[in-house]
């Protein structure tokens, strides 16, 4: 069994408007969503490759072993290929285009909007808001520090309150939780470099497959 099999289904809704979501959060809590072109493009723009994405996904679920990593890497490559092929292009061609450039200062001044995912199109797979339990199911290593956005903070708050909260609350409840608890975005979320810096941190802190 692949550890990401415990992840939220690929059609589950992403967090609602007003919630910036870092790339590490997407990899940890939405590991099966990178067949969606907007997310594949975002990862590609910021230098994330399928092998590194697989490394983070498996580490977050305490399953970063070489045999499993190879299969997960293959799955992500297939997802990327399908996502870009549906747009009539490839990841290589996209990265070489003007649209595939990394985020920079010209994308401001409200950089947090770069990381909102409420308008991502899930297509025929869409299945509605997942419970918070579905998002945390199987996750052992959570994003930390600058990678822990308000999504991570809200999920850890819910997890500390047990299954009754995790199972009854959904992503629709996230804005209320975040506001009531006073959770705030990390400083990197207010820059065009949140995803790039997350990659640099992951290269240092997430061990390679064993």
C-alpha angles and dihedrals in degrees: 000000000000112000090229089063085084090059125109113281115271093247096053115123120261120231115293128256118299095038115105110208121202122222092247089055091052091050093048102039102025104035094151098053102081093097083076108098097222092056094042089051093048093051091046094049092054097048101259114148127197093251092054093042090052090049092055095043093052094042090054088057095041093245105108098144125145098242093048092042091058092054093045092049090052091050093051092048089053091048092050092046092051093046095051094038090057087058092050095251144079132244090250093053092045093052090051092052128086090250091056097058118120119264112271142167092290088069092066171083092103098041095170087074089066088068101046113111104183092107095051109125113235094180122192092349093065110128106166135253116338123221117256087245089062090053095050097037109125095001112133103160113048127197110271139192113359090359093060104091126179089279092061092043092052093047093050090048090053093044091054088057095055140236095312090067097035093051099044100042123073136189087276087070095054098092091053093048093047093049095044094049095042094235114175136198119258115253093254090064088069092059134067089242105067095109094040093051090046088059092051090050093047092052088056101038109030110077119229118252114285 
